[in-house]
Amino acid sequence: DAMVIQNPRYQVTQFGKPVTLSCSQTLNHNVMYWYQQKSSQAPKLLFHYYDKDFNNEADTPDNFQSRRPNTSFCFLDIRSPGLGDAAMYLCATSTGGGTDTQYFGPGTRLTVL
Amino acid sequence: GQNIDQPTEMTATEGAIVQINCTYQTSGFNGLFWYQQHAGEAPTFLSYNVLDGLEEKGRFSSFLSRSKGYSYLLLKELQMKDSASYLCAVSPLYGNKLVFGAGTILRVKS
């Protein structure tokens, strides 16, 4: 089945230690998104790629970076995780259109010690 | 920007009908989406509305009134597995993205 895959599902890191979360998709979608979701809050868009074009949200901290080496894969790099970065990180994809549905991966739960 | 409001929590009885409202303030948008999210899991797509009116999909229906800045999700014949958070989201006119509300936690009791 075509899907959005995130690895790992659970990630523990130490304060200040860089961490990378990965997302892959078999849907061949043009757009890949990274969201941060804290408990009982809305998913907050960090950035997205339309093909190779990177689109950063204005309020995304510089501590968060992303890479998309090819259509299938997208990575979220947190350069120096703080305690406030503990959250669920959701990857999503879409074909790229105003009314286009986004399909989410299962998420990676990040814990910062 | 978009300001999306949903009730924080609702409780309903198994077999009943429940309506979850969503109001928004935005000058324009492409469409309005509803997602279901079980605790600790990713959001899953339920429905979307582009035009005013009711869209029906089995036990789930969604309604949109652009003039009133209002949408609702209607769940019929509630089942225990419907206990989840329901997220309302709008697709802004510019940018391929969604802006989510904080979600409504629905608790279904027997």
Boltz contact constraints between the chains, C-beta under 6 A:
constraints:
  - contact:
      token1: [A, 31]
      token2: [B, 96]
      max_distance: 6.0
  - contact:
      token1: [A, 41]
      token2: [B, 102]
      max_distance: 6.0
  - contact:
      token1: [A, 42]
      token2: [B, 100]
      max_distance: 6.0
  - contact:
      token1: [A, 42]
      token2: [B, 101]
      max_distance: 6.0
  - contact:
      token1: [A, 42]
      token2: [B, 102]
      max_distance: 6.0
  - contact:
      token1: [A, 43]
      token2: [B, 100]
      max_distance: 6.0
  - contact:
      token1: [A, 45]
      token2: [B, 97]
      max_distance: 6.0
  - contact:
      token1: [A, 50]
      token2: [B, 96]
      max_distance: 6.0
  - contact:
      token1: [A, 90]
      token2: [B, 42]
      max_distance: 6.0
  - contact:
      token1: [A, 96]
      token2: [B, 96]
      max_distance: 6.0
  - contact:
      token1: [A, 98]
      token2: [B, 30]
      max_distance: 6.0
  - contact:
      token1: [A, 98]
      token2: [B, 91]
      max_distance: 6.0
  - contact:
      token1: [A, 99]
      token2: [B, 30]
      max_distance: 6.0
  - contact:
      token1: [A, 99]
      token2: [B, 31]
      max_distance: 6.0
  - contact:
      token1: [A, 99]
      token2: [B, 50]
      max_distance: 6.0
  - contact:
      token1: [A, 101]
      token2: [B, 45]
      max_distance: 6.0
  - contact:
      token1: [A, 102]
      token2: [B, 98]
      max_distance: 6.0
  - contact:
      token1: [A, 104]
      token2: [B, 42]
      max_distance: 6.0
  - contact:
      token1: [A, 104]
      token2: [B, 43]
      max_distance: 6.0
  - contact:
      token1: [A, 105]
      token2: [B, 42]
      max_distance: 6.0
  - contact:
      token1: [A, 106]
      token2: [B, 42]
      max_distance: 6.0
  - contact:
      token1: [A, 107]
      token2: [B, 42]
      max_distance: 6.0
